[in-house]
Each structure stands twice: as C-alpha cells, then as structure tokens.
Amino acid sequence: MLSGHTNIGLKRMGELDENPFLNTCKQRFSLEEANIQAYTLVSLWQDNLKKPEWHPFKIVEVEGKTLEIINDADEKLQKLKQEWGDEIYAAVTTSLKEINEYNPSGRYTVFELWNYKEGRKATLKEVIQYILKSLKTLKRKR
C-alpha cells in the first residue's frame, strides 16, 4: 500500500539515489557502459557510506548549539566532486546526512514514512489519512 509511486511511502534513509549517477554517466559514456559505470559507482559509494571509520563531519557551534555538518575539506568528498560533479556529490552528502541523523552508530539504512510530494518525513496524521483514502478506493473497486 505504501510505495514510491504515491505521495506517502517508505523511504530508505541513507540509501543513495541512483538517478544522479545515471544522469552523469549517460553524459560521459555510451548507454550500455553508462549503466554499468553508474551501478558500479553507486555500489562503491554505498559501501563507503557504511564504513564507520569514514566520518566526514565537523562539529561547529551555531547560536550556542553544537551541530555536526559535512566537512567539505574531506579528501574523499573533494575527489568525488572533482571527478564526478555536483549532482553525484549532492546525492552522497544527502545520504551521509540521513545516515548521521537516523542511524549514526550502525551506518546502515533505515525505513522512514515519507511524504514524497513535499520531500519530508510524513506525519502520522498524513499516513492515516492516506491509508483511509486507499481503503475507500479499494472498497469502491469491489
């Protein structure tokens, strides 16, 4: 009932979005080679994200609050941005932020109820409304 083709669904927090990798590789390689390169890169970077010894964050203080933010000076991230561009860099840093927020100790992806239409965590009220609406639709079809 909850899938990526709806407004409300399950999102794996910390999982890389493959689209930026595919888009960039299609610009550099033939179509067949682009798919292979993209999935190889996704696999490599998903493995990098899971490594607890790689922690490209720095601690800063903003208005009296301590925050952990992406360290733009990290060698791996700089090399990634130089070699593959901003779109792939953004996908990797987004996943890093999600992993750090949702599961920093385990460094693996976790599921979250997600509002795809608004690009944010879904509220319990939205999920219940979605389920009730789906049930009404199913009853009408019978």
C-alpha contacts under 8 A as a table, 3 or more apart, distances in Angstrom:
res1	aa1	res2	aa2	distance
1	M	131	I	7.78
1	M	134	S	7.84
2	L	6	T	7.24
2	L	8	I	6.51
2	L	9	G	4.45
2	L	10	L	6.29
3	S	6	T	6.07
3	S	8	I	7.33
3	S	9	G	4.72
3	S	10	L	6.15
4	G	7	N	7.66
4	G	8	I	7.60
4	G	9	G	5.61
4	G	10	L	6.93
4	G	11	K	7.63
4	G	116	Y	7.59
5	H	9	G	7.87
6	T	9	G	6.44
6	T	116	Y	7.30
7	N	115	N	5.67
7	N	116	Y	5.00
7	N	117	K	5.11
8	I	113	L	7.12
8	I	114	W	5.66
8	I	115	N	4.68
8	I	116	Y	5.96
8	I	117	K	7.63
8	I	122	A	6.99
8	I	126	E	7.76
8	I	127	V	6.72
8	I	130	Y	7.10
9	G	113	L	5.71
9	G	114	W	5.30
9	G	115	N	6.65
9	G	116	Y	7.13
10	L	111	F	6.10
10	L	112	E	5.57
10	L	113	L	4.77
10	L	114	W	5.67
11	K	111	F	5.52
11	K	112	E	5.35
11	K	113	L	6.36
11	K	114	W	5.91
12	R	15	E	5.69
12	R	109	T	5.73
12	R	110	V	5.36
12	R	111	F	4.53
12	R	112	E	6.40
13	M	95	S	7.11
13	M	98	E	5.57
13	M	99	I	6.49
13	M	102	Y	7.10
13	M	109	T	5.32
13	M	110	V	5.34
13	M	111	F	6.00
13	M	112	E	6.63
14	G	94	T	7.61
14	G	95	S	4.23
14	G	96	L	6.34
14	G	97	K	7.52
14	G	98	E	4.90
14	G	99	I	4.67
14	G	108	Y	7.07
14	G	109	T	5.00
14	G	110	V	7.27
15	E	46	Q	7.21
15	E	95	S	5.95
15	E	109	T	5.97
16	L	42	V	6.98
16	L	46	Q	6.61
16	L	91	A	6.35
16	L	92	V	6.51
16	L	95	S	5.84
17	D	20	P	6.82
17	D	21	F	7.88
17	D	91	A	6.20
18	E	21	F	5.38
18	E	22	L	6.30
18	E	38	A	7.56
18	E	39	Y	7.66
18	E	42	V	6.59
19	N	22	L	5.05
19	N	23	N	6.02
20	P	23	N	5.09
20	P	24	T	6.11
20	P	87	E	5.66
20	P	88	I	5.43
20	P	91	A	6.94
21	F	24	T	5.35
21	F	25	C	6.07
21	F	38	A	5.11
21	F	39	Y	7.72
21	F	41	L	7.29
21	F	42	V	6.98
21	F	87	E	7.88
21	F	88	I	5.90
22	L	25	C	5.18
22	L	26	K	5.99
22	L	34	A	6.72
22	L	35	N	6.50
22	L	38	A	5.23
22	L	39	Y	7.90
23	N	26	K	5.27
23	N	27	Q	6.61
24	T	27	Q	5.33
24	T	28	R	6.71
24	T	84	W	7.32
24	T	87	E	7.74
24	T	88	I	7.66
25	C	28	R	5.10
25	C	29	F	5.80
25	C	34	A	4.77
25	C	35	N	7.34
25	C	37	Q	6.63
25	C	38	A	5.93
26	K	29	F	5.46
26	K	30	S	6.57
26	K	31	L	6.00
26	K	34	A	5.07
26	K	35	N	7.68
28	R	34	A	7.36
29	F	32	E	7.94
29	F	33	E	5.76
29	F	34	A	5.05
30	S	33	E	5.22
30	S	34	A	5.73
31	L	34	A	5.01
31	L	35	N	6.50
32	E	35	N	5.58
32	E	36	I	6.77
33	E	36	I	5.20
33	E	37	Q	6.08
34	A	37	Q	5.13
34	A	38	A	5.89
35	N	38	A	5.15
35	N	39	Y	6.17
36	I	39	Y	5.43
36	I	40	T	6.08
37	Q	40	T	5.08
37	Q	41	L	6.10
38	A	41	L	5.14
38	A	42	V	6.11
39	Y	42	V	4.97
39	Y	43	S	6.04
40	T	43	S	5.18
40	T	44	L	6.17
41	L	44	L	5.03
41	L	45	W	6.10
42	V	45	W	5.26
42	V	46	Q	5.90
43	S	46	Q	5.14
43	S	47	D	6.20
44	L	47	D	5.25
44	L	48	N	6.32
45	W	48	N	4.78
45	W	49	L	6.11
45	W	92	V	7.39
46	Q	49	L	5.13
46	Q	50	K	6.55
47	D	50	K	5.26
47	D	51	K	6.73
48	N	51	K	5.44
48	N	54	W	7.47
49	L	52	P	7.91
49	L	54	W	7.64
49	L	95	S	7.82
49	L	96	L	6.62
49	L	107	R	7.11
50	K	107	R	4.99
50	K	108	Y	6.01
51	K	54	W	5.69
51	K	107	R	7.08
52	P	55	H	6.71
52	P	105	S	7.71
52	P	106	G	7.83
52	P	107	R	6.54
56	P	70	I	5.97
56	P	71	N	5.34
56	P	72	D	7.96
56	P	74	D	5.87
57	F	68	E	6.05
57	F	69	I	5.29
57	F	70	I	4.43
57	F	71	N	4.71
58	K	68	E	5.56
58	K	69	I	5.50
58	K	70	I	6.26
58	K	71	N	5.38
59	I	66	T	6.68
59	I	67	L	5.60
59	I	68	E	4.54
59	I	69	I	6.40
60	V	66	T	5.74
60	V	67	L	5.34
60	V	68	E	6.37
60	V	69	I	7.31
61	E	64	G	5.95
61	E	65	K	5.36
61	E	66	T	4.43
61	E	67	L	6.00
62	V	65	K	5.22
62	V	66	T	6.40
62	V	67	L	7.08
69	I	97	K	7.99
70	I	93	T	7.28
70	I	97	K	7.59
71	N	74	D	5.64
72	D	77	L	6.90
72	D	78	Q	6.94
73	A	77	L	7.52
73	A	78	Q	6.59
74	D	77	L	5.43
74	D	78	Q	6.12
75	E	78	Q	5.14
75	E	79	K	6.07
76	K	79	K	5.20
76	K	80	L	6.10
77	L	80	L	4.99
77	L	81	K	6.17
77	L	89	Y	7.12
78	Q	81	K	5.18
78	Q	82	Q	6.19
79	K	82	Q	5.15
79	K	83	E	6.02
80	L	83	E	5.28
80	L	84	W	5.69
80	L	85	G	7.16
80	L	88	I	7.82
80	L	89	Y	6.37
81	K	84	W	5.45
81	K	85	G	4.66
81	K	86	D	5.81
81	K	88	I	7.36
81	K	89	Y	5.32
82	Q	85	G	5.85
84	W	87	E	7.93
84	W	88	I	6.36
84	W	89	Y	7.40
85	G	88	I	6.04
85	G	89	Y	6.29
86	D	89	Y	4.92
86	D	90	A	5.92
87	E	90	A	5.21
87	E	91	A	6.41
88	I	91	A	5.04
88	I	92	V	6.29
89	Y	92	V	5.25
89	Y	93	T	6.17
90	A	93	T	5.18
90	A	94	T	5.95
91	A	94	T	5.21
91	A	95	S	6.33
92	V	95	S	5.19
92	V	96	L	6.18
93	T	96	L	4.88
93	T	97	K	6.15
94	T	97	K	5.19
94	T	98	E	6.27
95	S	98	E	5.05
95	S	99	I	6.12
96	L	99	I	5.21
96	L	100	N	6.07
97	K	100	N	5.07
97	K	101	E	6.08
98	E	101	E	5.10
98	E	102	Y	5.89
98	E	103	N	7.91
99	I	102	Y	5.26
99	I	103	N	5.21
99	I	104	P	5.76
99	I	107	R	6.03
99	I	108	Y	6.87
99	I	109	T	6.67
100	N	103	N	5.77
100	N	104	P	4.36
100	N	107	R	7.55
101	E	104	P	6.46
102	Y	110	V	7.17
103	N	106	G	5.71
103	N	107	R	5.76
103	N	108	Y	6.71
103	N	109	T	7.40
103	N	110	V	7.37
104	P	107	R	5.36
112	E	121	K	7.07
113	L	121	K	6.09
113	L	122	A	5.46
113	L	123	T	7.90
113	L	127	V	7.81
114	W	119	G	7.32
114	W	120	R	5.93
114	W	121	K	4.50
114	W	122	A	4.59
115	N	118	E	5.66
115	N	119	G	5.72
115	N	120	R	5.35
115	N	121	K	5.72
115	N	122	A	4.71
116	Y	119	G	4.84
116	Y	120	R	6.82
122	A	126	E	6.28
122	A	127	V	6.75
123	T	126	E	5.24
123	T	127	V	6.46
124	L	127	V	5.14
124	L	128	I	6.22
125	K	128	I	5.24
125	K	129	Q	6.14
126	E	129	Q	5.12
126	E	130	Y	6.08
127	V	130	Y	5.05
127	V	131	I	6.19
128	I	131	I	5.12
128	I	132	L	6.13
129	Q	132	L	5.20
129	Q	133	K	6.08
130	Y	133	K	5.13
130	Y	134	S	6.12
131	I	134	S	5.03
131	I	135	L	6.14
132	L	135	L	5.08
132	L	136	K	6.28
133	K	136	K	5.20
133	K	137	T	6.29
134	S	137	T	5.05
134	S	138	L	6.20
135	L	138	L	5.06
135	L	139	K	6.21
136	K	139	K	5.16
136	K	140	R	6.36
137	T	140	R	5.26
137	T	141	K	6.50
138	L	141	K	5.22
138	L	142	R	6.72
139	K	142	R	5.41
